[in-house]
């Protein structure tokens, strides 16, 4: 448990370097979807940190991750999202520093979007299952948002 907490803390300090194109720009969001604030409003912000190293020594490739995004994430959050790639490290249970490429998902959604937390948990569970990951770090905050 201590290692898992350390891993999550280290991944939260991740250095993000490269933007991966997001699904649909905010300007193109259909008006039939969630309401978009014209002035600043409080919205929920969730960041998910996905590791790429698998226990068998292989890695989640960019292609595999983008297929996961298209199939599982975009299906749950079609209004838009942001993806970053970065580099993270953590101290494992044997005292070794593990280094891996990571992907960071940023979601913004209205505080009144009551099913979003359930969808986010589904994404985390599916990623851990598909790619044999120990955890997917989740960070939730509230942000002032306007478009």
C-alpha positions as a printed Julia matrix, in Angstrom:
147×3 Matrix{Float64}:
   0.0    0.0     0.0
   2.88   2.33    0.86
   4.39   1.73   -2.59
   1.09   2.44   -4.3
   0.81   5.78   -2.46
   4.4    6.68   -3.37
   3.76   5.71   -7.0
   0.67   7.88   -7.15
   2.49  10.82   -5.57
   5.39  10.51   -8.01
   3.1   10.22  -11.0
   1.25  13.33   -9.84
   4.55  15.2   -10.13
   4.87  14.0   -13.71
   6.53  16.24  -16.27
   4.21  16.58  -19.25
   5.91  17.24  -22.54
   3.93  16.41  -25.67
   0.31  17.09  -26.52
  -1.65  14.31  -28.2
  -4.44  15.74  -30.35
  -7.78  15.73  -28.51
 -10.99  14.45  -30.04
 -13.01  17.54  -30.89
 -12.19  21.22  -30.29
 -14.48  22.99  -27.83
 -15.63  25.39  -30.57
 -17.09  22.43  -32.47
 -18.97  20.85  -29.56
 -22.59  20.26  -30.47
 -24.96  22.52  -28.55
 -27.15  19.5   -27.75
 -24.52  18.17  -25.34
 -23.65  19.52  -21.91
 -24.18  23.16  -21.36
 -21.1   25.31  -22.05
 -20.54  28.28  -19.76
 -20.48  31.69  -21.42
 -18.99  33.24  -18.28
 -16.79  31.6   -15.68
 -18.5   28.76  -13.83
 -17.26  26.09  -11.45
 -16.76  22.76  -13.22
 -15.2   19.49  -12.13
 -11.72  18.67  -13.45
 -10.41  15.11  -13.37
  -6.93  14.03  -14.36
  -6.14  10.35  -14.93
  -2.52   9.18  -15.08
  -2.01   6.01  -17.14
   1.28   4.13  -16.88
   2.66   2.33  -19.91
   4.85  -0.46  -18.48
   3.28  -3.9   -18.17
   4.36  -6.56  -15.66
   5.51  -8.86  -18.49
   8.15  -6.33  -19.61
   6.24  -5.0   -22.61
   4.69  -1.53  -22.88
   1.35  -0.08  -23.91
   2.07   1.32  -27.37
   0.78   4.67  -28.6
  -1.49   2.8   -31.02
  -2.92   0.59  -28.26
  -3.53   3.61  -26.05
  -5.22   5.6   -28.82
  -7.48   2.61  -29.57
  -8.39   2.56  -25.88
  -9.12   6.31  -26.03
 -11.34   5.92  -29.09
 -13.18   2.85  -27.82
 -13.55   3.54  -24.09
 -12.88   7.2   -23.26
 -14.39   9.07  -26.22
 -17.48   6.86  -25.99
 -18.0    8.08  -22.4
 -16.88  11.72  -22.9
 -17.69  12.69  -26.5
 -17.78  16.45  -25.77
 -14.0   16.71  -25.59
 -10.88  15.87  -23.63
  -7.18  16.63  -23.48
  -4.36  14.08  -23.56
  -0.73  14.69  -22.66
   2.22  12.32  -22.78
   4.95  12.54  -20.23
   7.52  10.74  -18.21
   6.97   9.5   -14.66
   8.87   7.61  -12.04
   8.11   5.97   -8.72
   9.85   3.98   -6.02
   8.74   0.34   -6.12
   8.4   -2.03   -3.14
  11.96  -3.34   -3.57
  13.41   0.17   -3.43
  14.1    0.48   -7.16
  13.13   3.59   -9.08
  10.81   2.6   -11.93
  10.65   4.97  -14.91
   7.98   4.89  -17.58
   6.18   6.87  -20.25
   2.8    8.02  -19.0
  -0.36   9.42  -20.52
  -2.41  12.07  -18.73
  -6.1   12.53  -19.48
  -7.77  15.81  -18.49
 -11.56  15.96  -18.38
 -13.69  19.03  -17.6
 -17.4   18.57  -16.99
 -20.25  20.37  -15.2
 -20.53  19.69  -11.48
 -24.12  18.6   -12.2
 -22.9   15.74  -14.43
 -23.74  13.07  -11.87
 -22.78  10.02  -13.96
 -19.27  11.3   -14.81
 -17.62   9.81  -11.72
 -19.06   6.38  -12.58
 -17.79   6.68  -16.17
 -14.34   7.7   -14.96
 -14.17   4.72  -12.63
 -15.17   2.44  -15.53
 -12.28   3.88  -17.59
  -9.82   3.23  -14.75
 -11.03  -0.34  -14.23
 -10.94  -1.14  -17.94
  -7.42   0.23  -18.38
  -6.11  -1.79  -15.43
  -7.81  -4.9   -16.83
  -6.79  -4.43  -20.5
  -3.15  -3.57  -19.81
  -2.53  -5.39  -16.5
  -1.87  -2.21  -14.54
  -1.75  -1.98  -10.76
  -3.43   1.43  -10.66
  -4.55   4.51  -12.56
  -4.01   7.67  -10.54
  -7.08   9.95  -10.31
  -6.91  13.61   -9.28
 -10.14  15.6    -8.85
 -10.39  19.37   -8.46
 -12.87  22.13   -9.12
 -11.94  24.76  -11.73
 -13.27  28.07  -13.0
 -14.17  27.42  -16.64
 -15.34  29.56  -19.55
 -15.26  29.01  -23.3
